[in-house]
Amino acid sequence: MTRPNHKPKIIEHYDVVSPFYRSLWGEHLHHGYWIRGDESKEKAQLQLTEHLAQLANVKPGSDILDVGCGFGASSLYLAKHYATTVTGITISPVQVEMATQSAAAKGLDAKFLLMDAEAMTFQKQFDILWSVESISHLQDLPAFFSSASELLKPAGSLAITDWFKKKNLTPAETRKFIDPIEKGMFVELQTMEDYEQLLISNGLQIMHREVLNRNCEQTWDLGLEIIKYKHFWALAAKLGAHFVSYLKAFQAMRAGFASGNFVYGLFVASKIPSV
């Protein structure tokens, strides 16, 4: 059996869904972060970007690598509002095209490359590696974190939000709450403790760790409304069983948040300069 985060499935999914998802969900392909609770979805998504950017100490002139850049909205936001230089990578050719077109239309200093985050090839280091909800799609996490550390300048930062599972789940809890998410969303979920060990073992000092469930769970109230749209079920009829699993995973995500068995987490870690 193939793993849920099988790359060809991920590529096919995002190549097909990305234009539809942007038209329904907006420019940002990630959770919202609600502070008051009454913000619009779009405002909440920008607040998530701002929250991570402030914790990562993004500064004008920073050279940023956006790992798993989606349509490029976070990259373009950082380029515009923080005067940074951003390179975004994704394994979806459609997303590269969409992001490149958006950068050109807005005249921003960002470029987008078709590149696998598990096989990154750059001849320079970056001030910040940025990854929002992407690392759980990868299969070889030790290799990724090793490569990420090597691509950071001394004292550079790795800024992450990602999807996790609660530690010490029973097999029954895993089957009920985690398996449907992994199958439908093409991910393999680790615990935050797993990431913490990988960060530390690769010479990265954790500066900030945070669970964002309370601020982000409202995303899936909206998500359950969006999947009622006929556009998505027309795609399901076209793409078959794996897309139906994706739509069912929206309900699993809401249940995971409600039960606390799914964790939406944030890390900012700094590369320790070698002596």
Protein Blocks (a to p, Z undefined) as FASTA:
>chain_A
ZZfklfklmmmmmmmmmmmmmmmnojblcddddfklpacfklmmmmmmmmmmmmnopaeh
iacddehjlnolmmmmmmmmnopacddddfbfklmmmmmmmmmmnopacddddddfklcc
cfbdcfbdcdehklmmpmblmlmmmmmmmmpcehiacddddddddehiafklmmmmmmmm
mmmnopacddfklmmmmmmmnopacfbdcdfklmmmmmmmmmmmmmmpmklmmmmmmnom
mlmmmmmmmmmmmmmmmnopaccddddddddddZZ
